[in-house]
Amino acid sequence: MCEDAETLECVVGAANACGGSGELVHGDAAAQPGERCALACGEGVLVCRDREGLLCVSDGSSPPANACGGCGLLPGEVDAPCGLCGEGAWVCEEEGMRCAGAAPVDACGGCSGASERPGTACQDDGIWGCDGDLLLCQAPVAPEARNACGGTASLAEEPGDSCGVCGAGEVFCAGLNRTACSVPDDEQRNACGGCGTLDGRPADPCGTCGTGTLSCEGEELRCLMDEGASARNACGGCGVLHAQPGDGCGACLEWRCAEGGTLRCEPDGTAEECAALVTCAALDCAAEHRRCVESDGTADASCGGCLAGYEEVGGSCEEVAVPTCAELSCGDENRTCDAGPPASCGGCLAGFEEQGGSCVAVPTCAELSCGDENRTCDAGPPASCGGCLVGFEESGGACVPSSAEDCAALGCAAANRACDEGPPVTCGGCLDGFELADSGACVPPLSPPEDLQASNATHAGFVRLTWSASEGAAGYHVYREGVRITTAPVTGTTFDDAAAPAGAAPAAPGSPAATSSRIGDVRVSWSAVTLPAGPETAFAVRAVDGSRQSGLSAVAFGRRGGGEVQEYEVELDGTWTSAGSGLEFLDTSAPAGRVEVSSPTASDDLLEGVSLDVAPIERVFGALRTYRVRAVGPAGPGTATSPFEGRRSVGPAVLRWQWSETGTGGWTDLAGATATAFFDDEIGPGETRWYRAVGTARVESDSGAPTDFPSTAVEGTRLAPPDPVVSCTSIFDCDAQTQWCPTDTGERVCSPAFSVGDVDFRFTYVPEGAFTMGSPETEIGRVSGEDQVEACISRPYFVQRTPVTQGQWREVMSRADASWGLTPSWHGRNGLCDTDDCPVEQVTVYEAMHFANALSEQQGLTPCYDFAGSNCTGAIGTGCPDNEQTCINGTYRCNSTIPFAGPSCEGYRLPTEAEWERAARAGTTGATWLGELEEGPATTCTNPGPQPSQDPIAWWCGNSDGQTQPVATRAANPWGLFDMLGNVFEWTGTVGATAIEGGVDPGVTSIGGTVSVNARGGSFTGTGRNVRAARRLNDQTPRQNRNRGFRLVRTADLEPVPGACSGVGSGAMP
C-alpha cells in the first residue's frame, strides 16, 4: 500500500491496496489506487482516503471546480451584489450563477422605478424622454433642418471623409449628432508607429540568407546586422554545399550551380569527347524500375536491366517475388543453382549429363564391373571398359589369362602388381604403395589437395574456394564445417559456395528524416546500409577418383561478403512499401494540410455600411505521419529505424472577403478586401448581404493551383438612414454616450455631455446671431469702456454650463501630464471651498489654454492653441507661491505669442469677449438677465442689502460669505448657464482694449507675453455694481487671483451660418 506520496509499504494481513480488509470500490465498481477517475472538470487519479476507501483527486491536468461545483469562470462571487441597480446578489444555480433579487431598471436605464415610457405624453403637451438615465417630462420644440446623421446639431466632420492620424479611417455617424472614425488612431499606425505599410515585422529575419534582423528606425523598418555576400555559398545560395562547382561527379560530369543556390550534376561540355552526352541525371530510370547505366564518356547513359524485385515482362519491369535456391530445389533435378538474385537452376551436376532436357546419371567404373571381364576401365565420363588387364590377353573378344611362362614375361611388376608364379603364372593384387583403381589398374594413392584458399568477405553471394590439383584425382568433394556439401565431385580446382552462411540481417539505415516543408509530398530519406559479412566458416577439400578418395586437405577459413542491399522499404500506416535501391522516398499519400478560417462577424447597426471582422487565418499542416525504414538483404529484411515523423506543409495563405445575395452561391470578391477587418460601404442603405472570409493557399503541390478554404457565411445589414427628427426633444434624439438634450433652455439642441474620470462635463447650445454689447449710460455701476456696440456671432457654439471646477481640473490635468499640478485653487488649498464642485481659481490665462488643449485631445478633437516652440516657463497648476491670495508673474507664464486657430477650430477654447457676453445675456438687455440693479447701499459691500436682480443668480459680496461657492447653486439663465455672473471672474480669449469692439466675430486674438486680457462677470468679492453682464476687467495674463476662473466653449458649426450677420457692419451703434 502507499505509505506516502513517494513510498510503498508492505502491510501484513492487508486485503486491499490501502491496507484495509475490505474490497476497494469507487463509483459502484471495484477499483485500485492509481486508476483514472472522473472529476467535475476533467479527469483525476484515485488515491487512498483511508484504509477502506478511495478518493478521486486532481492530478494537475484539469482545472478545479468553481465555487458552484461547475467548470469555468463565474460572473461573480457568491453573495456579492449584482444587477444594474445593485440590489441583487449572486447565488449558485445548477453549477452556474444567477442574479437573485435584482431590481428592474427603468426605461432610461436608471434605478428610479418609474413606469412611464419615453415618447408617451405628459403634462403641458410634453412627452416623456430620457436625459441620461433620468426620465423627464420634456416640452416639444419646433422642427429644424437635420444634419447628415439625422440630428439637429452641426457635425464636426462629414460622414465619408477620411479621418485618423494616418487618414486610414472613414468618418461615420456614431449617433444623430456625433461622428466618429471607423479606425482608431492606434490601429492606423504600423508596428513602428508610422502610417506606411511595412515589409515585414520587427525582429523578423532579413537580409542575406536571413542573417539580419528587422528593426524600427523611426517609423521605418531597417535590416540590421546583415552579413551580406559572406553569408552565401559558392552558388549564391544559403545552404551548405556538399561539393564545389567544377568538382567532378562522374565520367564527363561535373557539379554546377543550379537555381536557388544549389548544386546539380550536369554533363561536362568543356571537353570535346564529352559534349552533348546524356547522363543519368537527365534520365528517370527509377520511374521505369530500371537501373541506370552511366555514360562512360563516349556514349549516352541508358536505362538497363530491371531493379531487384522486378523482372522483364513484355518490355516492362514488373514487380515479382524473388525466388531463392532453397525454394527452387534444383538438386532434385540434378542441376546446379545460380544464387542470383533471382536464383535459377543451371547445368547438370557432376555425374549427370543432359539428355532430352533432363539431367541423367552417367555410368561409372564401379557400375560397369570391367574387372569381372579382366578389362581396364576408362573413367570417362562416361566410363567404359577398355583393354585387358595385365596378365590377360585378348582372345576371341574376351580377356583370357596370358600364356606367359614366368612373372618377368607376364609384366606384373610394370603394372604395379604382385606375380603369382602358378602354375599358371598370373598377376595378383597391387604392390605396396599402390591401390586398385576403378579402372582395374594399380595406381599410387590420391594425395589430399594442397594450398586450399577461401575468400574472406570479398564476394557478396558466396565463398570462393581454390586449391592445387591432386595427381590422379578425377574430382573433388568440398566440406563445410566437416559436412560434405557437394553432391557430385567438382571436376575443377575452384568452387563457389553460394550456400555459405550469409551475414546477419541488415542494420537499421542511418540518419532517417522526413520533411515538414514540402507541400505536395513528404520526402523520406536515409543513409546507405552496408550488409554485414557472414560468419567465419571452416572449409576442406578431398580428392576422389571413382571409389578412391584422398584424405581431407588442410582447413581454410572464409566468409561470405555482405554485398549490396537489394532494396529499401518504408513503413506507411503499418504496411511496408518498396522504395527501390535509392536513398529517398516521396510519400504523396501523406495527408494534405489546410487553412482554417474562423466564423466571421458582420455588423447590422451601422449607417455607413457593414463592418466585417474575422480572426487571423491559420495554416494547419497535414497530420503527422509516422515512418520507419529498413533495408532488405539476402538474409531478408533488416532492423527497422526508430519511428520518425513528417508532414506536408501549406503554402503562404492569403485572405479575401466575398459576398453573396443568398449565402449559398454566386460569391463575389470584395475589391481590396484582404485584411481581417474590412468595411463594406458599397452595400446600399437598408440592404442585406451574406459574407464569408476565404483563406487561400497551395496544399496539393508547390506549383499547382491554390485551394480555397471558405468560412461559414454570416449575414450583414447596412442600416437605412433614420427618419428626419426636427428637434431634440429627448435623449433618444442624441448620442447618449457623448451628448445630452438640454431641457431647461429654449435652444434644445443635442450638446456635448461626457465624463472624465468621476466628474461630468455638460455644455449648452448658444445660437449664432446679432446683439448689443455694453451698457446704456443709465445703467447703475456703468464705467468707461462700456459704450454699446452692435456685435454678431456668425457661428453657433456650445458653452460650458458652469465654470471649470476643481474636480474637472484634477481629472483632466492628471491624464495630460504627470508634472502638472492638480490643486491650483487658493480656496481648495485652504479648506474653504474645496469640494469637486467648487470653481477652480488662481490660474492664469495660459494655464486655462493648456486645460482646453488637454480636454480637446482626450475627447479626440484638434487642440485650438499651439504651444509648440513657445517660450513658456514655470510650473502649471500650483497656484501662487507662499499661499498668497493674488500674485503677478506667478508660477507660470509665456513670453511669446501662443497661436490661436480661431473660431473655426473644432476643439475646446476660451470664449471671445463677445461670445461670453452673448451667452451671459441669453437674449436679455438688462444689467443682469433678471433686470436692472437697485440704487442705494445694496450696491456696495459696506452695508449690503437684498439685490433682487443678483441674489437669486449670482454669488457677490452681499451673499458669498467672502469665499467662492459650489457652482450651479444659483439659478441658471434662460439658456441654462450657471454662474455667468459672480462667484469667479472668467477669463476670455480677447486681448484687453479701452473700448468694446463690435462687428462680426469681434475679439478673435492670439495671446502672448504680459498682454492684458478681458475677464468678465464679476466675482464673490465684487459689489453689486461690478456683477453685471457688461462689467469688463482688463487684467494681465500672468496674474493669478483667488477670484479668477474660466469656462470653455466649443464651436458647433465650423463654417459661418449664411446670412447670420447680414447688415452688421463695424459695430458702431446708429
Secondary structure, DSSP 8 states (H G I E B T S, - for coil): -BSSSS-B---TT--STTSSSS--EETTEE--TT-EEEETTEEEEEEESSSS-EEEEE-SSS----TTSSSS--SS-TT-EESTTS-EEEEEETTEEEEES-----TTS-SS-----TTSEETTTEEEEEETTEEEEE---------TTSSSS--SS-TT-EESTTS-EEEEEEETTEEEESS-HHHHS-TTSSSS--SS-TT-EESGGG-EEEEEETTEEEEES--GGGGS-TTS-SS--SS-TT-EEETTEEEEEETTTEEEEEE-TTSGGGTT---GGG--GGGGTEEEE---SSS--EEEEE-TTEEEETTEEEE-----HHHHTGGGGTEEEE--SS-EEEEE-TTEEEETTEEEE---HHHHTGGGGTEEEE--SS-EEEEE-TTEEEETTEEEE---SSHHHHTTTTTTEEEE--SS-EEEEE-TT-EE-TTS-EE------EEEEE-BS--SS-EEEEEE--TT-SEEEEEETTEE--SS-BSSSEEEETTS---------SS-EE-SS-SS-EEEE-----------EEEEEEEEETTEEEEE---EEEB-------EEEEEETTEEEE-TTSSEEEETTS---EEE----EE-SSBSS-EEEE----EEE----EEEEEEEEETTEE------EEE-------EEEEEEESSSSS--EE-TT--SSEEEE-SS-TT-EEEEEEEEEE--S-SSS--EEEE---EEEEB--------S--SGGGS-TTTEE--SSSS----EEEEEETTEEEEEEEE--EEEEES--TTSTT--TT---EEEEE-S-EEEESS--BHHHHHHHHHTT-TTS-S---HHHHTTSS-STTSB--S--HHHHHHHHHHHHHHTT---SB--TT--EEE-SS--SGGG-SEESS-SEEESSEE-B--TT--SEE---HHHHHHHHHTT--SSBTTB---SSGGGSSSS----TTTTTT-B-TTTSTTS---TT-S---TTS---SSBSSEEEEEEE--SS---EESTT---EETT-EEEEES--TT--GGGSSTT-EEEEETT-EETTEE---EEES-SS--TTTTTT--S-B--
